[in-house]
Amino acid sequence: MRSPEPGELPKVFTGTRRTWLLGLVALGLGQGALGAVSAWTLTQLRAGSPWPMAVAVLSIVAAAVALGGLRVEERIVAERLGQDYVRRVRRDLLEAELTPGSRTHLGITVARTTNDLSSVRNWVSQGVGPLAAGIPLIVGSAVGLTIIDPYLGIGFLLPLGVLAAVMVPWARTAYLKSRRLRRARGRMATRIADTVGASQEIMAARGARRELGHIDSASDVVIDRAVDRSVIIGTIRAGGTVAALLATLAVAAIGVVRGLDPAVTMAAMAVAGIASTPIIDIGRIVEYRQTYLAARAVLGPALADAARRRAEYEHVRNTAASAPAPDGVDGPGLVHLGVPGLTPDGSPLRAAAGARIRLTSDDPEAPLRLMRRVVGLSAAPPGAIDEVWVAGENLRGVAPALGRSLVGLATRGTVFERGPLRRALRYRRPDLDDETATEVFEAVGLSADRWPGGFRTELRAGGEPLTTDERARLALARAIYGEPPLLLVVDLDRDLNQEGRGRLERILAGYPGVVVFTGPDDLAGALGAEEVRVDATPVPVTPDGRTPDDDD
């Protein structure tokens, strides 16, 4: 398969964004027209003009105010353009993280969705936007000056030509330095994420000062590279300012040397002055372009890789969805799990409602891998097809809503999404009523009255303010909510207190569907569970077995 090429980001000129870009071009033309009107009005500020002085002055003021209004509108439209584009890229990045097989480091994900997306937004809103409006203004000004006097046009464009020539090597240098800075920020982000994730262990080992020293070292690298980059960025921005000043001075000097009417010279300087704003912006635009390219060099391949993984995963899923039903899987409450490389002896695991199955293995992670394959968190290896049938339904071929109703999963250390407690409980089955939610909540030994907000209590940071025991009970409640035909439980007893373990035993013993779990011997004995040994064959997380994300 062809490797993803860098820079494969969504197009800017498409959909609603096309309208906004054309609007920016229109705003640039409008500013040019107002500049021409202002310049012509200036020529009327002389003796013998048919216009009264007051009318000419008021016209100039009105044109200036209108020009300012168009600039405000330009900024608003450019910001809409940038935010809309970033929303699309951000969604693509998060979709990549929600695609089976993603192994991107948390710090890298944070860096991509903050620093890198800021670079993308700056380029689109403050680079593409000003270019769309500024180029028509600069071109229109150059044409207007050429009409007045060809030498005025030449003098105006000469500094811009020099600026364009020197910007090429400067831009390349800025890109390379931006890439170096971006790598340093990525490494610092991963170190910070790792430090925060291990904060409890670090504090217990009295290692806070040591870890802060490592963070300081990473920060020093970022500072050094940022300062180094600022030299070329300052040069680029200064180039735009110098070019704008020289263009205006060149127009004034040519007007004097050519002996043009002072009013005409003044009007030409006004035109050059109005065009100086987008010229000054050129330096900033080039800066934003280079930081964007540095971000794109990472975001593009990441998005292309995610698209490839999604396509491969969908291909595997569609193949499994179109596979014929094995014999004897269409009975009510029957479960058929054929997971190549994990189910024992290559034979599917079959069970009827009321069965209790405890998974064991020489590899402690193998049972979890099997359950992840069952619910689709990872794909089958190349050439293999998972057979997951629950209550006569092919889990790979059903709609998401039906799939959620067929399988419940409760794992140790469950991390909950941000939102109200009520939403966390009903996440699998939002279609069920509140009365059912209350009953299930109470069944696992929780009471919404414990928190001032009740079911409206906001969960954050993975499950706060719930304790570890309460999170495990909530995970169990969500898994059994709606009584799915297949219930998967992974070492949940380790997060429960003694009362919670007893309640877990009673719930699993009386559960009407098939229960597949990992847990201690006493729980398996109390449930009279059948023991099934899972093969310990290593299975890659993604179909191509790619290595973990490396953002260096």
Secondary structure, DSSP 8 states (H G I E B T S, - for coil): -----TT----SSSTHHHHHHHHHHHHHHHHHHHHHHHHHHHTTSSTT-SS-HHHHHHHHHHHHHHHHHHHHHHHHHHHHHHHHHHHHHHHHHHHHHTSTT----HHHHHHIIIIIHHHHHHHIIIIIHHHHHHHHHHHHHHHHHHHH-HHHHHHHHHHHHHHHHHHHHHHHHHHHHHHHHHHHHHHHHHHHHHHHHTHHHHHHTT-HHHHHHHHHHHHHHHHHHHHHHHHHHHHHHHHHHHHHHHHHHHHHHHHHHTT--HHHHHHHHHHHHHHHHHHHHHHHHHHHHHHHHHHHHHHHHHHHHHHHHHHHHHHHHHHHHHS---TT--STT-EEEE-TTTSGGG--EEE-TT-EEEEE-SSTTHHHHHHHHHHTSS---TT---EEEETTEETTTS-HHHHHHHEEEEETT----SEEHHHHHTSS-TTS-HHHHHHHHHHTT--GGGSTTGGG-EEBTTTBTS-HHHHHHHHHHHHHTT--SEEEEESGGGGS-HHHHHHHHHHHHT-SSEEEEE--HHHHHHHT-EEEE-------SSTT--------
